[in-house]
Amino acid sequence: MRAPLLADMAAGRPLRFAYDLGPGYHASVRPDFGALCFVPGLGELLALRQIALFDQAVSAVYAPGVDFSLVIDDLCAWASNGIALELTASYVQRLQALVAAVGLHRKVCVLAESAVVSKTDYGCAVDRTPLLAWTGAVTAADQENVSRFVGRACSVSEASEYLARYQRAQAVSDALMAKHLPGVRLTQRSTAQCLGFRCFAGSDMRLQTGEVDLLVTERESKSGTGSENLRPCLITSRNAAQHRRWPLQLLHLPADWPLPMGAVHVAFCMKSVSMELKYVD
């Protein structure tokens, strides 16, 4: 991990990081696994904030700061889950617009697989790679995870096939993209091969497994009365039924709010919040 950083420092350039952000869409949060989301949301905005704060911290001791490539594995999503590239292209365009809207276009670029590898070449590489059967039992969590990324409920046998396809596509992506990803490789969760980079304080999850909301909780104040507290929370198909979600109206947002983003939701956990709800659908 140190070698590419030392090379960047020797050349006097920003420290380069390639950050795996996801497949170019958000998985379904619905119990029937419908309605995939191809729009950047609060999670992406918070990830950009973390990058900006990281750049500020690095720049204080190393003037060139950092450069980030946000890697979107859209071809992997196409090969493994059958997600049309036209749909993920819309997400990529809006994410690029969001980066520009918050003034990070000189520090952050969005790098989609399809921008550096053709669909034909990727497909040929997939055909040359053996499709190995998924080993071991498919757990209920595996089945649910496949279903929410495919966009429909999948049987155990279907989930096993999709997992095998993803395993093959992931190997193809790693091989084809290696030369296009300079610097240190980052993922949203730490692995044996990659360093982790949290999208917001306290997070350790992939944003695309759901959608990030502002969760309203209660906390004890010094006066002894309860006060409201907001914190980011990942809403998924697993916990969505436990929450009530309301979209924030634009009139409640700052005038310079980045329009490339989708709606921001406020969520209430019905199991932990006892306050009287004053909102209506």
Buried (B, 14 or more C-beta within 10 A) or exposed (E): EEEBBEBBEEEEBBBBBBBBBBBBBBBBBBEEBEEBBBBBBBBBBBBBBBBBEBBEEBEEEBEBBBBBBBBBBBBBBBBBBEBEBEBBBBBBBBBBBBBBBBEBEEBBBBBBBBBEBEBEEBBEBBEEBEEEEBEEEBEEEBBBBBBBBBBEBBEBEBBBBBBBBBBBBBBBBBEBBEEBBBBBBBBBEEEEEBEEBBBBEEBEBBBBBBBBBBBBBBEEEEEEEBEEEEEBBBBBBBBBEEBBBBEBEEEEEEEEEBEBBBBBBBBBBEEEBEEEEEEEE
